[in-house]
C-alpha cells in the first residue's frame, strides 16, 4: 500500500502528499538547475531527511535514557557534484543549547544513534556524511 503520492505541477515543481496525514510537500528545481528555487529541491529533502532521521533516532534513545533533547538543533550544508549531478557530501552540525549534564556513555549513545539512523544507512556510500556534535 502506498505511503506517498506525487504529481508534477509544471515549471519543474512537484507535489508529494503523505497519504495518512494529507501533509503536502512542494519541491522546486534549484536556481542552478533551471528552477526558481522557491521551495525545497528534491536533493534538499534528502539532506533534511537525514537530519530529521538522526534527531528522531536520537529522540528514541533519549526517551529510553530519560534525557530531554530540548534545545537540540541542527544545520545542514549540501554539496553537489557536477558530473554526474548528484549529492557528493552532506554536512550536519548539531548544537545543543542548555544541554543537560550527560555521562560520556550517554553522549556516545546519542552520537551512535544519529550515525546509524535508517536514512544514514540508506544513502549511497559515495555520499560523504560529515557529522559534528557541539555538545
Contact map, one row per residue, 1 for C-alpha under 8 A:
111000000000000000000000000000000000000000000000000000000000000000000000000000000000000000000000000000000000000000000000000000000000000
111110000000000000100000000000000000000000000000000000000000000000000000000000000000000000000000000000000000000000000000000000000000000
111110000000000001110000000000000000000000000000000000000000000000000000000000000000000000000000000000000000000000000000000000000000000
011111000000000111100000000000000000000000000000000000000000000000000000000000000000000000000000000000000000000000000000000000000000000
011111100000000111100000000000000000000000000000000000000000000000000000000000000000000000000000000000000000000000000000000000000000000
000111110000011110000000000000000000000000000000000000000000000000000000000000000000000000000000000000000000000000000000000000000000000
000011111000011100000000000000000000000000000000000000000000000000000000000000000000000000000000000000000000000000000000000000000000000
000001111101111000000000000000000000000000000000000000000000000000000000000000000000000000000000000000000000000000000000000000000000000
000000111111111000000000000000000000000000000000000000000000000000000000000000000000000000000000000000000000000000000000000000000000000
000000011111110000000000000000000000000000000000000000000000000000000000000000000000000000000000000000000000000000000000000000000000000
000000001111100000000000000000000010000000000000000000000000000000000000000000000000000000000000000000000000000000000000000000000000000
000000011111110000000000000110000010000000000000000000000000000000000000000000000000000000000000000000000000000000000000000000000000000
000000011111111000000000011110000000000000000000000000000000000000000000000000000000000000000000000000000000000000000000000000000000000
000001111101111100000000011100000000000000000000000000000000000000000000000000000000000000000000000000000000000000000000000000000000000
000001111000111110000001111000000000000000000000000000000000000000000000000000000000000000000000000000000000000000000000000000000000000
000111100000011111000001110000000000000000000000000000000000000000000000000000000000000000000000000000000000000000000000000000000000000
000111000000001111100111100000000000000000000000000000000000000000000000000000000000000000000000000000000000000000000000000000000000000
001110000000000111111111000000000000000000000000000000000000000000000000000000000000000000000000000000000000000000000000000000000000000
011110000000000011111110000000000000000000000000000000000000000000000000000000000000000000000000000000000000000000000000000000000000000
001000000000000001111100000000000000000000000000000000000000000000000000000000000000000000000000000000000000000000000000000000000000000
000000000000000001111110000000000000000000000000000000000000000000000000000000000000000000000000000000000000000000000000000000000000000
000000000000000011111111000000000000000000000000000000000000000000000000000000000000000000000000000000000000000000000000000000000000000
000000000000000011101111100000000000000000000000000000000000000000000000000000000000000000000000000000000000000000000000000000000000000
000000000000001111000111110000000000000000000000000000000000000000000000000000000000000000000000000000000000000000000000000000000000000
000000000000001110000011111000000000000000000000000000000000000000000000000000000000000000000000000000000000000000000000000000000000000
000000000000111100000001111100000000001100000000000000000000000000000000000000000000000000000000000000000000000000000000000000000000000
000000000000111000000000111110000000001111000000000000000000000000000000000000000000000000000000000000000000000000000000000000000000000
000000000001110000000000011111000011111111000000000000000000000000000000000000000000000000000000000000000000000000000000000000000000000
000000000001100000000000001111101111101111000000000000000000000000000000000000000000000000000000000000000000000000000000000000000000000
000000000000000000000000000111111111110010000000000000000000000000000000000000000000000000000000000000000000000000000000000000000000000
000000000000000000000000000011111111100000000000000000000000000000000000000000000000000000000000000000000000000000000000000000000000000
000000000000000000000000000001111110000000000000000000000000000000000000000000000000000000000000000000000000000000000000000000000000000
000000000000000000000000000011111110000000000000000000000000000000000000000000000000000000000000000000000000000000000000000000000000000
000000000000000000000000000011111111000000000000000000000000000000000000000000000000000000000000000000000000000000000000000000000000000
000000000011000000000000000111111111100000000000000000000000000000000000000000000000000000000000000000000000000000000000000000000000000
000000000000000000000000000111100111110000000000000000000000000000000000000000000000000000000000000000000000000000000000000000000000000
000000000000000000000000000111100011111110000000000000000000000000000000000000000000000000000000000000000000000000000000000000000000000
000000000000000000000000000101000001111100000000000000000000000000000000000000000000000000000000000000000000000000000000000000000000000
000000000000000000000000011110000000111110000000000000000000000000000000000000000000000000000000000000000000000000000000000000000000000
000000000000000000000000011110000000111111111000000000000000000000000000000000000000000000000000000000000000000000000000000000000000000
000000000000000000000000001111000000101111111000000000000000000000000000000000000000000000000000000000000000000000000000000000000000000
000000000000000000000000001110000000000111111100000000000000000000000000000000000000000000000000000000000000000000000000000000000000000
000000000000000000000000000000000000000111111110000000000000000000000000000000000000001000000000000000000000000000000000000000000000000
000000000000000000000000000000000000000111111111000000000000000000000000000001000000000000000000000000000000000000000000000000000000000
000000000000000000000000000000000000000111111111100000000000000000000000000000000000000000000000000000000000000000000000000000000000000
000000000000000000000000000000000000000001111111110000000000000000000000000000000000000000000000000000000000000000000000000000000000000
000000000000000000000000000000000000000000111111111000000000000000000000000111000000000001000000000000000000000000000000000000000000000
000000000000000000000000000000000000000000011111111100000000000000000000000100000000000000000000000000000000000000000000000000000000000
000000000000000000000000000000000000000000001111111110000000000000000000000000000000000000000000000000000000000000000010000000000000000
000000000000000000000000000000000000000000000111111111000000000000000000000000000000000000000000000000000000000000000011000000000000000
000000000000000000000000000000000000000000000011111111100000000000000000010100000000000000010000000000000000000000000000000000000000000
000000000000000000000000000000000000000000000001111111110000000000000000000000000000000000000000000000000000000000000000000000000000000
000000000000000000000000000000000000000000000000111111111000000000000000000000000000000000000000000000000000000001001110000000000000000
000000000000000000000000000000000000000000000000011111111100000000000000000000000000000000000000000000000000000011111011000000000000000
000000000000000000000000000000000000000000000000001111111110000000000000000000000000000000000000000000000000000001000000000000000000000
000000000000000000000000000000000000000000000000000111111111000000000000000000000000000000000000000000000000000000000000000000000000000
000000000000000000000000000000000000000000000000000011111111100000000000000000000000000000000000000000000000000011001000000000000000000
000000000000000000000000000000000000000000000000000001111111110000000000000000000000000000000000000000000000011011000000000000000000000
000000000000000000000000000000000000000000000000000000111111111000001000000000000000000000000000000000000000000000000000000000000000000
000000000000000000000000000000000000000000000000000000011111111100000000000000000000000000000000000000000000000000000000000000000000000
000000000000000000000000000000000000000000000000000000001111111110000000000000000000000000000000000000000000110010000000000000000000000
000000000000000000000000000000000000000000000000000000000111111111111000000000000000000000000000000000000000010000000000000000000000000
000000000000000000000000000000000000000000000000000000000011111111110000000000000000000000000000000000000000000000000000000000000000000
000000000000000000000000000000000000000000000000000000000001111111100000000000000000000000000000000000000000000000000000000000000000000
000000000000000000000000000000000000000000000000000000000000111111100000000000000000000000000000000000000100000000000000000000000000000
000000000000000000000000000000000000000000000000000000000000011111110000000000000000000000000000000000000000000000000000000000000000000
000000000000000000000000000000000000000000000000000000000000011111111000000000000000000000000000000100000000000000000000000000000000000
000000000000000000000000000000000000000000000000000000000000011001111100000000000000000000000000000100000000000000000000000000000000000
000000000000000000000000000000000000000000000000000000000010010000111111000000000000000000000001001000000000000000000000000000000000000
000000000000000000000000000000000000000000000000000000000000000000011111000000000000000000000000001000000000000000000000000000000000000
000000000000000000000000000000000000000000000000000000000000000000001111100000000000000000000001111000000000000000000000000000000000000
000000000000000000000000000000000000000000000000000000000000000000001111110000000000000000000111101000000000000000000000000000000000000
000000000000000000000000000000000000000000000000000000000000000000000011111000000000000000000111000000000000000000000000000000000000000
000000000000000000000000000000000000000000000000001000000000000000000001111100000000000000011110000000000000000000000000000000000000000
000000000000000000000000000000000000000000000000000000000000000000000000111110000000000000011100000000000000000000000000000000000000000
000000000000000000000000000000000000000000000011001000000000000000000000011111000000000001111000000000000000000000000000000000000000000
000000000000000000000000000000000000000000000010000000000000000000000000001111100000000001110000000000000000000000000000000000000000000
000000000000000000000000000000000000000000010010000000000000000000000000000111110000001111100000000000000000000000000000000000000000000
000000000000000000000000000000000000000000000000000000000000000000000000000011111000001111000000000000000000000000000000000000000000000
000000000000000000000000000000000000000000000000000000000000000000000000000001111100111110000000000000000000000000000000000000000000000
000000000000000000000000000000000000000000000000000000000000000000000000000000111111111100000000000000000000000000000000000000000000000
000000000000000000000000000000000000000000000000000000000000000000000000000000011111110000000000000000000000000000000000000000000000000
000000000000000000000000000000000000000000000000000000000000000000000000000000001111110000000000000000000000000000000000000000000000000
000000000000000000000000000000000000000000000000000000000000000000000000000000001111110000000000000000000000000000000000000000000000000
000000000000000000000000000000000000000000000000000000000000000000000000000000011111111000000000000000000000000000000000000000000000000
000000000000000000000000000000000000000000000000000000000000000000000000000000011111111100000000000000000000000000000000000000000000000
000000000000000000000000000000000000000000100000000000000000000000000000000001111000111111000000000000000000000000000000000000100000000
000000000000000000000000000000000000000000000000000000000000000000000000000001111000011111000000000000000000000000000000000001110000000
000000000000000000000000000000000000000000000000000000000000000000000000000001110000001111100000000000000000000000000000000000111100000
000000000000000000000000000000000000000000000010000000000000000000000000000111100000001111110000000000000000000000000000000000111100000
000000000000000000000000000000000000000000000000000000000000000000000000000111000000000011111000000000000000000000000000000000001111000
000000000000000000000000000000000000000000000000001000000000000000000000011110000000000001111100000000000000000000000000000000001111000
000000000000000000000000000000000000000000000000000000000000000000000000011100000000000000111110000000000000000000000000000000000011110
000000000000000000000000000000000000000000000000000000000000000000000001111000000000000000011111000000000000000000000000000000000011111
000000000000000000000000000000000000000000000000000000000000000000000001110000000000000000001111100000000000000000000000000000000000111
000000000000000000000000000000000000000000000000000000000000000000001011100000000000000000000111111000000000000000000000000000000000011
000000000000000000000000000000000000000000000000000000000000000000000011000000000000000000000011111000000000000000000000000000000000000
000000000000000000000000000000000000000000000000000000000000000000000010000000000000000000000001111100000000000000000000000000000000000
000000000000000000000000000000000000000000000000000000000000000000001111000000000000000000000001111110000000000000000000000000000000001
000000000000000000000000000000000000000000000000000000000000000000110000000000000000000000000000011111000000000000000000000000000000000
000000000000000000000000000000000000000000000000000000000000000000000000000000000000000000000000001111100000000000000000000000000000000
000000000000000000000000000000000000000000000000000000000000000000000000000000000000000000000000000111111110000000000000000000000000000
000000000000000000000000000000000000000000000000000000000000000000000000000000000000000000000000000011111110000000000000000000000000000
000000000000000000000000000000000000000000000000000000000000000000000000000000000000000000000000000001111111000000000000000000000000000
000000000000000000000000000000000000000000000000000000000000000000000000000000000000000000000000000001111111100000000000000000000000000
000000000000000000000000000000000000000000000000000000000000000010000000000000000000000000000000000001111111110000000000000000000000000
000000000000000000000000000000000000000000000000000000000000000000000000000000000000000000000000000001111111111000000000000000000000000
000000000000000000000000000000000000000000000000000000000000000000000000000000000000000000000000000000011111111100000000000000000000000
000000000000000000000000000000000000000000000000000000000000100000000000000000000000000000000000000000001111111110000000000000000000000
000000000000000000000000000000000000000000000000000000000100110000000000000000000000000000000000000000000111111111000000000000000000000
000000000000000000000000000000000000000000000000000000000100000000000000000000000000000000000000000000000011111111100000000000000000100
000000000000000000000000000000000000000000000000000000000000000000000000000000000000000000000000000000000001111111110000000000000000000
000000000000000000000000000000000000000000000000000001001100100000000000000000000000000000000000000000000000111111111000000000000000000
000000000000000000000000000000000000000000000000000011101100000000000000000000000000000000000000000000000000011111111000000000000000000
000000000000000000000000000000000000000000000000000001000000000000000000000000000000000000000000000000000000001111111001000000000010000
000000000000000000000000000000000000000000000000000001000000000000000000000000000000000000000000000000000000000111111101100000000000000
000000000000000000000000000000000000000000000000000011001000000000000000000000000000000000000000000000000000000011111111100000000000000
000000000000000000000000000000000000000000000000000010000000000000000000000000000000000000000000000000000000000000011111110000000000000
000000000000000000000000000000000000000000000000110011000000000000000000000000000000000000000000000000000000000000001111111000000000000
000000000000000000000000000000000000000000000000010001000000000000000000000000000000000000000000000000000000000000111111111000000000000
000000000000000000000000000000000000000000000000000000000000000000000000000000000000000000000000000000000000000000011111111000000000000
000000000000000000000000000000000000000000000000000000000000000000000000000000000000000000000000000000000000000000000111111100000000000
000000000000000000000000000000000000000000000000000000000000000000000000000000000000000000000000000000000000000000000011111110100000000
000000000000000000000000000000000000000000000000000000000000000000000000000000000000000000000000000000000000000000000000011111100000000
000000000000000000000000000000000000000000000000000000000000000000000000000000000000000000000000000000000000000000000000001111110000000
000000000000000000000000000000000000000000000000000000000000000000000000000000000000000100000000000000000000000000000000000111110000000
000000000000000000000000000000000000000000000000000000000000000000000000000000000000001111000000000000000000000000000000001111111000000
000000000000000000000000000000000000000000000000000000000000000000000000000000000000000111000000000000000000000000000000000011111100000
000000000000000000000000000000000000000000000000000000000000000000000000000000000000000011110000000000000000000000000000000000111110000
000000000000000000000000000000000000000000000000000000000000000000000000000000000000000011110000000000000000000000000000000000011111000
000000000000000000000000000000000000000000000000000000000000000000000000000000000000000000111100000000000000000000100000000000001111100
000000000000000000000000000000000000000000000000000000000000000000000000000000000000000000111100000000000000000000000000000000000111110
000000000000000000000000000000000000000000000000000000000000000000000000000000000000000000001110000000000000001000000000000000000011111
000000000000000000000000000000000000000000000000000000000000000000000000000000000000000000001111000000000000000000000000000000000001111
000000000000000000000000000000000000000000000000000000000000000000000000000000000000000000000111001000000000000000000000000000000000111
